[in-house]
């Protein structure tokens, strides 16, 4: 495989996670990354043969084949005007929250190879769930998928579902972190020290996910049935959690996040 030249425009939390993930992935010896930041004096990683930082978006774009826009929605208008003349024949990937393919076409041009993506911050440890949509260019979609498959798992979806994917996959990292934190706090109350409680909570979460990952036909309820016994401690705990509204709270939280991201999308499209 020849070297892949990737420009990451905007290295905030997500952009930095993408950099970190690429440098730890199977692509680490096959990529050359130019990452842009507004503050050159605060480099989060040392520059290497594979990685350089710059404040010059136009230079980064002109020297790369794949362009990943990872900036805040309000920053994109100015950046689009700055670099749009340099984007012909490049694979363009957006991670910008709320910016649809329609919006990208309007900003950059419908003739371009556009891919919309929504990874999460687990991309930094090559465990991202990245959803992708595209404007019909299968070759560009495949190129994006090849990159993100080295950083976790991918799913190509319709662009209309990207708002929901953002909530379930990207915001979902925070939701799962809160659940693990709550489980850890419960473990501390039951007698473990904080590190032990977190260790047990994290590994148990990984175990539950691994069971479901091992077979797509396994349903969470069937695995719950394997753990619960008549009049046992597990079913009593589950029932108490449901009485307190655990499932309802999670679903309402997802819906609230979806409503918020829809507001962001609508504001961008005005």
VOGU-3710 file (C-alpha; in Angstrom, 3 decimals, decimal comma):
1> xxxxxxxxxx> 0,000/0,000/0,000  1,325/3,429/-0,953  1,502/6,161/1,643  -1,816/7,811/2,560  -1,505/11,568/3,010  -4,143/12,774/5,464  -4,891/16,335/6,527  -6,830/16,702/9,769  -8,294/20,190/9,809  -8,909/21,016/13,449
11> xxxxxxxxxx> -7,279/19,056/16,247  -9,540/19,544/19,223  -10,544/16,543/21,322  -11,878/14,469/18,421  -9,179/15,514/15,961  -6,478/14,619/18,466  -8,146/11,269/19,123  -8,061/10,558/15,376  -4,358/11,453/15,252  -3,630/9,250/18,254
21> xxxxxxxxxx> -5,632/6,359/16,825  -3,971/6,524/13,410  -0,495/6,556/14,962  -1,337/3,423/16,970  -3,237/1,591/14,228  -2,216/-0,821/11,489  -1,871/2,247/9,284  0,809/3,846/11,449  3,625/3,141/8,986  1,491/3,964/5,934
31> xxxxxxxxxx> 0,147/7,417/6,788  1,577/10,905/6,689  -0,591/13,243/8,763  -0,650/17,018/8,619  -2,773/18,294/11,497  -3,849/21,912/11,829  -4,290/23,894/15,041  -4,766/27,538/15,809  -2,235/27,489/18,676  1,077/26,211/17,333
41> xxxxxxxxxx> 2,799/26,582/20,720  0,625/23,902/22,356  1,510/20,703/20,544  -0,105/17,642/22,132  2,267/15,155/20,461  5,863/15,408/19,257  6,254/15,859/15,512  7,604/12,809/13,702  8,132/11,580/10,159  4,463/10,537/10,163
51> xxxxxxxxxx> 3,038/13,644/11,873  3,408/17,382/11,512  1,370/20,321/12,825  0,647/23,624/11,138  -1,629/26,648/11,400  -1,883/26,789/7,587  -5,066/24,994/6,460  -4,382/25,632/2,759  -0,932/24,080/2,946  -2,262/21,032/4,790
61> xxxxxxxxxx> -5,016/20,492/2,218  -2,781/21,022/-0,817  -0,294/18,405/0,418  -2,857/15,706/1,257  -5,138/13,233/-0,548  -7,652/12,699/2,249  -9,067/15,703/4,109  -10,776/15,204/7,474  -12,649/18,265/8,714  -12,879/18,057/12,506
71> xxxxxxxxxx> -13,832/21,578/13,561  -16,760/23,151/15,386  -19,793/23,929/13,177  -19,369/27,687/13,651  -15,754/27,500/12,450  -16,478/25,669/9,195  -17,826/28,535/7,060  -14,554/30,451/7,117  -12,436/27,332/6,628  -14,591/26,176/3,699
81> xxxxxxxxxx> -14,080/29,508/1,928  -10,355/29,275/2,569  -9,747/25,807/1,112  -12,626/24,899/-1,230  -10,637/25,706/-4,381  -8,050/23,077/-3,374  -10,403/20,135/-2,804  -10,831/18,756/-6,325  -10,052/15,012/-6,610  -9,536/14,663/-2,846
91> xxxxxxxxxx> -11,498/12,427/-0,494  -13,310/14,765/1,878  -14,501/13,464/5,253  -16,473/15,581/7,691  -16,879/14,813/11,393  -18,732/18,094/12,007  -21,757/17,687/14,267  -25,044/18,585/12,588  -23,572/19,365/9,150  -25,447/17,197/6,636
101> xxxxxxxxxx> -24,254/16,013/3,231  -26,631/18,581/1,744  -24,916/21,281/3,804  -21,481/20,052/2,767  -22,487/20,163/-0,915  -23,728/23,727/-0,518  -20,540/24,805/1,240  -17,959/22,941/-0,831  -19,616/21,914/-4,110  -21,708/18,925/-5,169
111> xxxxxxxxxx> -19,012/17,745/-7,611  -16,697/16,752/-4,764  -16,225/13,333/-3,152  -17,995/13,865/0,158  -18,220/11,519/3,114  -19,880/12,367/6,407  -18,615/10,483/9,449  -19,388/10,298/13,126  -16,679/8,537/15,115  -16,349/8,741/18,893
121> xxxxxxxxxx> -13,409/9,447/21,168  -12,662/5,720/21,526  -11,017/6,208/18,142  -7,906/7,104/20,173  -7,694/3,471/21,347  -8,869/2,000/18,017  -12,303/1,094/19,386  -14,505/3,727/17,758  -17,978/3,049/16,430  -17,935/5,197/13,289
131> xxxxxxxxxx> -21,046/5,704/11,182  -20,557/6,914/7,605  -22,777/8,368/4,900  -21,757/9,577/1,437  -23,017/11,398/-1,646  -22,846/8,419/-4,000  -19,114/8,090/-4,613  -18,497/4,475/-3,595  -14,729/4,743/-4,029  -14,489/7,610/-1,530
141> xxxxxxxxxx> -16,800/5,817/0,892  -14,590/2,723/0,678  -11,459/4,817/1,286  -13,058/6,358/4,391  -14,220/2,966/5,600  -10,732/1,493/5,164  -9,310/4,260/7,362  -11,920/4,053/10,094  -11,960/0,234/10,127  -8,376/0,489/11,397
151> xxxxxxxxxx> -9,702/2,643/14,245  -12,616/0,461/15,365  -15,757/-0,580/13,510  -17,820/1,151/10,853  -21,369/1,147/9,550  -22,579/2,899/6,387  -25,991/4,458/6,968  -28,391/6,891/5,324  -27,526/10,510/6,018  -30,933/11,059/7,638
161> xxxxxxxxxx> -29,862/8,698/10,440  -26,626/10,521/11,216  -28,195/12,672/13,945  -29,351/9,515/15,734  -25,937/7,899/15,166  -24,292/10,902/16,802  -26,404/10,443/19,917  -26,093/6,662/20,117  -22,433/6,356/19,134  -20,624/9,622/19,870
171> xxxxxxxxxx> -22,573/10,978/22,842  -22,984/7,346/23,848  -19,389/7,276/25,102  -20,348/9,796/27,807  -23,502/7,862/28,666  -21,576/4,624/29,133  -18,903/6,425/31,153  -21,608/7,688/33,502  -23,028/4,171/33,881  -19,574/2,783/34,650
181> xxxxxxxxxx> -18,988/5,593/37,131  -22,271/4,827/38,869  -21,411/1,130/39,028  -18,009/2,013/40,456  -19,599/4,231/43,110  -21,949/1,412/44,042  -18,984/-0,926/44,385  -17,278/1,534/46,730  -20,402/1,669/48,880  -20,352/-2,136/49,023
191> xxxxxxxxxx> -16,801/-2,165/50,370  -14,290/-2,064/47,509  -11,748/0,705/47,165  -12,139/2,965/44,128  -9,551/1,268/41,909  -10,873/-2,206/42,605  -14,463/-1,129/42,002  -13,552/0,538/38,700  -11,528/-2,487/37,587  -14,477/-4,821/38,216
201> xxxxxxxxxx> -16,985/-2,426/36,604  -14,907/-1,880/33,454  -14,109/-5,557/32,908  -17,724/-6,569/33,514  -18,853/-3,963/30,969  -16,315/-5,301/28,468  -17,510/-8,844/29,166  -21,160/-7,974/28,571  -20,303/-6,208/25,310  -18,104/-9,106/24,191
211> xxxxxxxxxx> -20,914/-11,616/24,707  -23,226/-9,602/22,466  -20,455/-9,000/19,925  -19,695/-12,703/19,645  -23,055/-13,482/18,010  -25,359/-10,927/16,397  -28,351/-13,164/17,149  -27,876/-12,916/20,930  -30,358/-10,548/22,557  -29,486/-8,744/25,812
221> xxxxxxxxxx> -32,611/-10,144/27,497  -31,575/-13,745/26,836  -28,251/-13,063/28,568  -30,055/-11,375/31,467  -32,185/-14,533/31,815  -28,986/-16,590/32,133  -27,858/-14,518/35,126  -31,155/-14,141/36,956  -32,489/-16,945/39,131  -35,867/-17,192/40,898
231> xxxxxxxxxx> -35,901/-15,036/44,052  -32,224/-14,238/43,435  -30,159/-11,124/44,085  -29,782/-10,211/40,396  -33,484/-10,010/39,599  -34,122/-8,072/42,805  -31,457/-5,539/41,829  -32,747/-5,258/38,248  -36,315/-4,759/39,394  -35,260/-2,041/41,823
241> xxxxxxxxxx> -33,338/-0,259/39,059  -36,396/-0,401/36,793  -38,624/0,878/39,623  -36,225/3,840/39,859  -36,573/4,417/36,114  -33,216/3,222/34,748  -34,346/2,242/31,229  -36,759/5,155/31,009  -34,051/7,628/32,059  -31,647/6,284/29,427
251> xxxxxxxxxx> -34,220/6,474/26,642  -35,324/9,964/27,678  -31,666/11,034/27,764  -31,089/9,761/24,223  -34,207/11,532/22,973  -33,174/14,793/24,685  -29,740/14,623/23,065  -31,370/13,955/19,704  -33,605/17,005/20,102  -30,556/19,134/20,908
261> xxxxxxxxxx> -28,535/17,952/17,924  -31,546/18,527/15,685  -31,594/22,138/16,887  -27,902/22,426/16,002  -28,545/20,982/12,522  -31,469/23,332/11,922  -29,378/26,346/12,975  -26,571/25,333/10,594  -28,999/24,918/7,695  -30,594/28,368/8,131
//
